Amino acid sequence: MLRVIDLACARGGVPVLESVAFTLAPGEALVLRGPNGIGKTTLLRTVAGLQVPLAGRIEAKPDRIAYAAHADGIKATLSVAENLGFWAAVHGQSDIGPAVAAMNLSALVNRPAANLSAGQKRRLGLARLMVTGRPVWVLDEPTVSLDLASVALFGRAVAAHLAGGGSALIATHIDLGIEARVLDLTPFRARPPGQGGIATAFDGGFGDDAAGAFL
Amino acid sequence: MIALLIRDLKLAFRSGGGFGLGLAFFLLVAVLVPLGVGPQGGTLARIAPGILWIGALLACLLSLDRIFALDFEDGTLEILIPSPLPLEGAVAVKALAHWLTTGLPLAVAAPVLAVLLHLPASGLPWLVASLAIGTPALSMIGAFGAALTVGVKRGGLLLSLLVLPLYVPSLIFGAEVVRRGAEGMAVGTPLAFLAAITLGSAASLPFAAAAALRMSLRQG
């Protein structure tokens, strides 16, 4: 469903990860871990097609990936139903009922999104994944600002998605209560160009002694 | 596509959406110029085509940065790029929504305001026609500029500097249509040029703007 081969990616022109490789089969979830700044978000953005890899390949049909990041694309002046309905229409779906029910938003459907709490907005953002009808969920810290009950709710939604033959690639620090393989990104940290890492356009310009260049 | 158009129109009309901003600005220009220039009908009539077109152009410019900036800030653009909607189409639709909420109301309101500027009655139909044909280019070129500057905080100044030179041909031919119409001369040539600018930008700029958006969103 998703195969990543020898992938290297950069943020702001600086390589952050290299030689990342994993596969994701239907019904499978992969949790990405690693310290802040290791490149989890960069990897997810690359997989979602928002930026180009420095090296390596991503084998997945681009029309199978649903991406959810820190910002949920929620319009404050539209109601919950209007927000969800828009994304459903973009993806050629029409029924937002199951997504509303799964994320416990039934009582809020007619409320303008401006009046939602941070956790409720997050639930709305996650409900969007369900109306895309896409099998591969690429999630960046999906549980930010969710309370424990909502995390459990979301865990069940991911489990149902996996049981339905979908798969998920999740960067998170907490336990979602689902069966998932864990990939620690620490060993994939990009090496400096001098030690065999990938040279970028930047490196030629400043020479190898980046530390001394401005002294 | 239609869903995006409807959503953008809804957002524009609801509170804080910015609909009416351009129109109000246009109104202010048309009301203030006679006060500033003085009541001589001859002078006003002579400068009316230019003033009306400059007013329309600046009114368009006023709301350009909203085309993508809001969608960029709340993450909508990042979600739209992997979505089944072609980004080129999304750009074209957003430019269309901008025109429907800015350019079209200007074209409709212009004849009323033209009276304040003593524009001869023979020029009124051509004023509406030139604005209706010319302002879509302003929205499309503006969408391109907005796409280029979307990642720039407070990019409004940069956007204006980028876009204003590209607006000049529309301004020249648009005002010329009105001037010739008011004086009873043939308007075919400038009108054809105006239409060509609109069609050319509608055909090519969605691709340029989509490419610019992809670049702006790439953090690598």
Contacts between the chains, C-beta under 8 A, distances in Angstrom:
chain1	res1	chain2	res2	distance
A	9	B	220	6.3
A	10	B	220	4.5
A	11	B	219	5.5
A	11	B	220	5.8
A	12	B	219	6.4
A	12	B	220	7.3
A	13	B	220	7.2
A	42	B	219	7.3
A	42	B	220	7.0
A	45	B	219	6.9
A	46	B	220	7.5
A	48	B	82	5.3
A	49	B	81	7.0
A	49	B	82	5.4
A	50	B	78	6.2
A	50	B	81	6.0
A	50	B	82	7.2
A	50	B	217	5.9
A	50	B	218	6.8
A	51	B	217	7.8
A	51	B	218	4.4
A	51	B	219	6.2
A	51	B	220	4.3
A	52	B	218	7.1
A	52	B	220	6.8
A	54	B	220	7.4
A	62	B	82	6.6
A	63	B	84	6.2
A	65	B	82	5.7
A	66	B	82	7.4
A	67	B	78	7.1
A	67	B	79	6.6
A	67	B	82	5.3
A	68	B	79	7.7
A	69	B	75	6.2
A	69	B	78	6.1
A	70	B	75	7.3
A	71	B	73	7.6
A	71	B	74	5.6
A	71	B	75	2.6
A	71	B	78	6.9
A	72	B	74	7.4
A	72	B	75	5.9
A	73	B	71	7.6
A	73	B	74	5.6
A	73	B	75	4.5
A	73	B	76	3.8
A	73	B	78	7.4
A	73	B	79	4.6
A	73	B	80	7.9
A	74	B	74	6.3
A	75	B	7	7.4
A	75	B	11	6.0
A	75	B	74	7.1
A	75	B	76	7.7
A	77	B	10	7.8
A	77	B	11	6.2
A	77	B	14	4.2
A	77	B	15	6.5
A	77	B	16	6.5
A	77	B	17	6.9
A	78	B	7	7.3
A	78	B	10	6.7
A	78	B	11	7.2
A	78	B	14	7.8
A	82	B	7	7.7
A	82	B	10	7.4
A	85	B	3	7.9
A	86	B	3	5.5
A	86	B	4	7.6
A	86	B	7	4.9
A	87	B	79	7.5
A	87	B	83	8.0
A	89	B	2	7.8
A	89	B	3	3.5
A	90	B	3	5.9
A	90	B	4	6.9
A	90	B	80	7.5
A	90	B	83	5.2
A	90	B	84	6.8
A	90	B	85	5.4
A	91	B	83	6.5
A	91	B	84	6.0
A	92	B	84	6.6
A	128	B	79	7.6
A	132	B	83	7.7
